[in-house]
Amino acid sequence: MAQNRHQALGLSDDTVLEMYETMLLARKLDERMWLLNRAGKIPFVISCQGQEAAQVGAAFALDRAKDYVLPYYRDMGVVLTFGMTPRELMLAAFAKAEDPNSGGRQMPGHFGQKKNRIVTGSSPVTTQVPHAVGFALAAKMEKKDFVAFVTFGEGSSNQGDFHEGANFAGVHKLPVIFMCENNKYAISVPISKQLACEKVSDRALGYGMPGYTVDGTDPLEVYHVVKEAADRARRGEGPTLIEAVTYRLTSHSSDDDHRVYRTEEELAEARAKDPIVSFANYLKETGVLTDERDEEIQARVMKQVNEATDYAEKAPYAEPEHALRYVYAEE
C-alpha cells in the first residue's frame, strides 16, 4: 500500500475524496463545454484541463468562510470549491440571463460571485493581481482576518500588473498569495521564450517574499504550500509567490489550434501525467478509493453535468434592453 500523504497534512479520507470529485467535476464540465462549442451551441471555451489539481488543491487550503479568491479565466476548480455550481457555470457558458457572473454579458471565464467572495476579473490579463493586492491592503488597514488569493498564468507573470502588485504587496507585507499556474505556454509562446530566469518563483526574491515551485499536478503538494502561505499571511508575515507547474492539455481556447505549435509526442507525454488519473491512482493505492466508489462518483458527476446542461440550454436569454443596465446612472 502506498504511503498515506494526506493524513500527514491533516486531511481526512472524506476530504481528499471531495477534492477528487471536485477535480473530476471541473474536468467533465469542461469536456462538455467543448462538445457544446463544437456543436455550435456555446460561443467560446477556455479550458481548465490539466490544471485541476493545482486549482482544487489550493482552494481547499484556504478558508472558504472568509478568504477572497481572484481567479483567472481557467480556474473552474477554484470557483467550484468556493461554491459556484455546475448550473451557474453552464448558464455563463450559454450566456443566459441567470448567469451569476455577468447576466450573460461577459464571455466565459470571467468568474464573479459576491456571496462566495469570488471577485470578478477584467478582460485584460493580469488585472486581478493588483485587485487582489487591494483586497489584502484593505484587510490590513481594517484589521480583518482574511487572505486574498490570486491566480494567473506564467504569461501574465511578464505583465506590468504582476510586478506592480507583487512589489506593493512585498513592501507593505500584505496578506496575499500569488499563485502562478505555469502551464508552459502563453497561448503559443513556450516558457523558454518567456523567462530569462529559470523559474517564475525566482522573481519572489526581488519583492522580498518567499517563492516556491511545486508540482501542479499533485493536489496534496499544492495544498501543503498554499496552506503554509495562508498561515504565514495570517500571522502578518506578508505575501508568498507560488509557482504550480502544470500543463495545458487543450488548445489555449476554442479559437486556437495547438497542433500548430505542439507535437503529438509532447501532448501524449503530458496526457500520461494527467493529474486526475494520478490522484485517483494515489487514492486507490492508499485504500481510500475503490473501483465501486469511483463509479459512484463518476455517475454523480455526470448527473450534475447533464442536469446543468439541460437547465442552461433551456434557460432564457436576457432581454436586449438589459444590455444597458449598470452602464448608465439610473433613477
C-alpha positions in Angstrom: 0.0 0.0 0.0 1.3 3.5 -0.9 2.3 6.0 1.8 -0.6 8.0 3.1 0.4 11.5 2.5 -2.9 13.3 3.0 -3.3 12.3 6.7 0.2 13.8 7.4 -1.3 17.1 6.0 -4.3 16.9 8.3 -6.7 15.9 5.6 -9.3 13.2 6.2 -10.2 10.4 3.7 -13.5 12.2 3.1 -11.8 15.5 2.3 -9.5 14.0 -0.3 -12.4 12.2 -1.9 -14.2 15.6 -2.1 -11.1 17.1 -3.7 -11.0 14.3 -6.2 -14.7 14.7 -7.0 -14.3 18.4 -7.5 -11.4 17.9 -9.8 -13.4 15.4 -11.8 -16.4 17.7 -11.9 -14.3 20.5 -13.3 -12.9 18.2 -16.0 -16.3 16.8 -17.0 -17.9 20.2 -17.2 -15.0 21.4 -19.3 -15.3 18.4 -21.7 -19.0 19.0 -22.0 -18.4 22.7 -22.9 -16.0 21.7 -25.7 -18.7 19.4 -27.1 -21.3 22.2 -26.9 -18.9 24.6 -28.6 -18.1 22.3 -31.4 -21.9 21.7 -31.8 -22.4 25.4 -32.2 -24.4 25.8 -29.0 -22.0 27.9 -27.0 -19.6 30.5 -28.4 -16.3 30.0 -26.5 -14.4 27.7 -24.2 -11.2 28.4 -22.3 -10.1 25.2 -20.7 -9.0 24.1 -17.2 -7.9 20.6 -18.4 -4.6 19.7 -16.9 -4.7 22.3 -14.2 -7.5 21.0 -11.9 -5.1 19.6 -9.3 -3.4 23.0 -8.7 -6.8 24.8 -8.6 -8.5 22.4 -6.2 -5.5 21.7 -4.0 -5.0 25.4 -3.5 -8.7 26.3 -2.9 -9.0 23.6 -0.3 -6.1 25.1 1.6 -8.0 28.4 2.1 -10.8 29.3 4.5 -13.9 29.2 2.3 -15.8 31.1 5.0 -13.8 34.3 4.9 -10.9 34.3 2.3 -11.3 36.1 -1.1 -10.3 34.5 -4.4 -9.5 36.4 -7.5 -9.3 33.6 -10.1 -8.0 33.8 -13.7 -10.1 32.5 -16.6 -9.1 28.8 -16.3 -10.0 28.4 -12.6 -13.1 26.3 -12.8 -11.7 24.1 -10.0 -11.2 27.2 -7.7 -14.7 28.5 -8.2 -16.4 25.1 -7.8 -14.6 24.7 -4.5 -15.7 28.1 -3.3 -19.3 27.4 -4.0 -20.2 28.2 -7.7 -22.4 25.4 -9.0 -22.3 23.5 -12.3 -25.6 25.0 -13.3 -24.2 28.5 -12.8 -21.1 27.7 -14.8 -23.3 26.4 -17.6 -25.5 29.4 -17.5 -22.4 31.5 -18.1 -21.2 29.3 -20.9 -24.6 29.7 -22.7 -24.6 33.5 -21.8 -28.1 33.3 -20.2 -29.9 35.8 -18.1 -29.3 33.9 -14.9 -25.5 33.8 -15.3 -24.3 34.9 -11.9 -21.1 36.3 -13.3 -22.5 39.0 -15.6 -26.1 38.1 -16.6 -24.8 36.9 -19.9 -22.8 40.0 -20.8 -19.3 38.6 -20.4 -17.5 35.8 -22.2 -17.0 32.6 -20.2 -14.2 32.6 -17.6 -14.9 35.9 -16.1 -15.9 34.5 -12.7 -17.6 36.6 -10.1 -19.9 35.9 -7.2 -20.1 38.2 -4.2 -21.8 35.8 -1.8 -18.9 33.3 -2.2 -16.2 36.0 -2.2 -15.2 35.3 -5.8 -14.0 38.6 -7.1 -14.8 39.4 -10.8 -12.0 39.9 -13.2 -11.5 42.3 -16.0 -10.9 41.2 -19.6 -7.2 42.3 -19.9 -5.0 39.6 -18.4 -3.4 40.1 -15.0 -5.6 42.9 -13.8 -6.8 40.6 -11.0 -3.3 40.8 -9.4 -3.4 44.4 -8.3 -7.1 43.9 -7.4 -6.0 41.1 -5.0 -3.3 43.3 -3.5 -6.0 46.0 -2.9 -8.1 43.4 -1.0 -5.1 42.5 1.0 -4.4 46.1 1.8 -8.0 46.5 3.0 -7.6 43.5 5.2 -4.5 45.0 6.8 -5.9 48.6 7.2 -9.2 47.4 8.6 -7.6 44.6 10.7 -9.8 41.9 9.2 -8.8 38.3 9.2 -8.9 37.2 5.6 -6.3 36.3 3.0 -6.6 37.3 -0.7 -5.6 34.5 -3.1 -4.9 35.3 -6.8 -4.0 33.1 -9.7 -2.6 33.8 -13.2 -0.7 32.1 -15.9 3.1 32.3 -16.4 2.4 34.6 -19.4 0.8 37.0 -17.0 3.9 37.0 -14.8 5.5 39.0 -17.5 2.9 41.8 -17.4 3.4 45.1 -15.6 0.3 44.5 -13.4 2.0 41.4 -11.8 5.2 43.3 -11.0 3.5 46.3 -9.6 1.2 44.2 -7.5 3.9 41.9 -6.2 6.2 44.9 -5.3 3.5 46.8 -3.5 2.5 43.6 -1.5 6.1 42.9 -0.6 6.8 46.5 0.6 3.7 46.6 2.8 3.7 42.9 3.9 0.2 42.3 2.8 -1.8 39.0 3.3 -2.0 37.9 -0.3 -0.9 34.7 -2.0 0.2 34.9 -5.7 -0.1 31.5 -7.4 1.2 31.2 -11.0 -0.3 28.3 -12.8 2.6 27.7 -15.2 1.1 25.6 -18.0 4.2 26.1 -20.2 2.6 28.2 -22.9 1.3 31.8 -23.2 -1.1 30.9 -26.0 1.6 29.7 -28.4 4.7 31.1 -26.8 6.7 28.4 -24.9 8.1 29.1 -21.4 11.6 29.1 -22.9 10.8 32.3 -24.7 9.0 34.0 -21.8 11.5 33.9 -18.9 15.2 34.8 -18.6 15.3 33.2 -15.2 14.8 29.5 -14.6 11.6 29.6 -12.7 8.7 32.1 -12.1 9.3 31.7 -8.4 12.8 33.1 -8.7 11.2 36.5 -9.1 10.0 36.4 -5.5 13.4 37.5 -4.2 13.1 40.9 -5.9 9.9 41.6 -4.0 11.0 40.5 -0.6 8.8 37.4 -0.3 9.4 33.7 -0.3 8.9 31.8 -3.6 8.2 28.2 -4.1 7.9 25.9 -7.2 5.7 22.9 -6.8 4.3 20.0 -8.8 1.0 21.5 -10.0 -0.3 18.0 -11.0 -0.2 17.0 -7.3 -3.1 18.5 -5.3 -1.6 17.5 -2.0 1.7 19.2 -2.7 -0.2 22.4 -3.8 -2.4 22.2 -0.7 0.6 22.0 1.6 2.4 25.0 0.2 -0.8 27.2 -0.1 -1.8 26.2 3.5 1.6 27.3 4.7 1.4 30.6 2.7 -2.1 31.3 4.2 -0.9 30.6 7.7 2.1 32.9 7.1 -0.2 35.7 5.8 -2.5 35.4 8.8 0.5 35.8 11.1 1.2 39.1 9.5 4.4 37.9 7.7 3.3 39.1 4.2 2.8 37.6 0.8 4.1 34.5 -0.9 4.7 33.6 -4.6 3.9 30.0 -5.6 4.5 28.5 -9.0 2.5 25.4 -9.7 3.9 23.7 -12.7 1.2 22.2 -14.8 0.5 21.5 -18.4 -2.4 22.7 -20.6 -4.0 19.6 -22.1 -6.1 21.5 -24.7 -5.6 24.4 -27.1 -5.4 27.8 -25.5 -9.1 28.3 -26.2 -11.7 27.1 -28.7 -10.4 29.7 -31.1 -6.9 28.2 -31.1 -5.3 25.1 -32.6 -2.4 23.9 -30.5 -1.3 21.4 -33.2 0.4 24.3 -34.9 2.9 24.7 -32.2 2.9 21.5 -30.2 3.8 18.0 -31.3 1.6 14.9 -30.7 4.5 13.3 -28.8 4.6 16.3 -26.4 0.9 16.1 -25.8 1.0 12.3 -25.3 3.7 12.7 -22.7 1.6 15.3 -20.9 -1.6 13.2 -21.0 0.3 10.3 -19.4 0.7 12.5 -16.4 -3.0 13.6 -16.2 -3.5 14.9 -12.7 -7.0 13.3 -12.3 -5.7 9.9 -13.2 -2.7 10.3 -11.0 -4.7 11.4 -8.0 -7.3 8.6 -8.5 -4.4 6.1 -8.6 -3.0 7.5 -5.3 -6.4 7.3 -3.6 -6.8 3.7 -4.8 -3.3 2.7 -3.7 -3.9 4.1 -0.2 -7.2 2.2 0.1 -9.3 5.4 0.1 -11.0 4.9 -3.3 -12.4 1.6 -4.5 -13.5 0.9 -8.1 -17.1 0.8 -6.9 -16.8 4.2 -5.2 -15.1 5.7 -8.2 -18.0 4.5 -10.4 -20.5 6.2 -7.9 -18.5 9.4 -8.1 -18.3 9.3 -11.9 -22.1 8.8 -12.1 -22.9 11.6 -9.6 -20.6 14.0 -11.5 -22.2 13.2 -14.9 -25.6 13.6 -13.4 -24.7 17.1 -12.3 -23.2 17.9 -15.7 -26.2 16.6 -17.6 -28.7 18.5 -15.4 -26.7 21.7 -15.6 -26.5 21.4 -19.4 -30.2 20.8 -19.8 -31.2 23.6 -17.5 -28.9 26.2 -19.0 -29.8 25.3 -22.6 -33.5 25.9 -21.9 -33.0 29.0 -19.7 -34.0 32.4 -21.2 -31.6 34.9 -22.6 -31.6 38.4 -21.1 -33.9 41.0 -22.7 -32.0 43.1 -25.2 -32.6 46.3 -23.2 -30.8 44.6 -20.3 -27.5 45.3 -22.1 -27.7 48.9 -21.0 -28.2 48.1 -17.3 -25.3 49.0 -15.0 -23.8 51.2 -17.7 -25.5 54.5 -17.2 -26.9 56.0 -14.0 -30.4 55.0 -13.3 -33.1 56.9 -11.3 
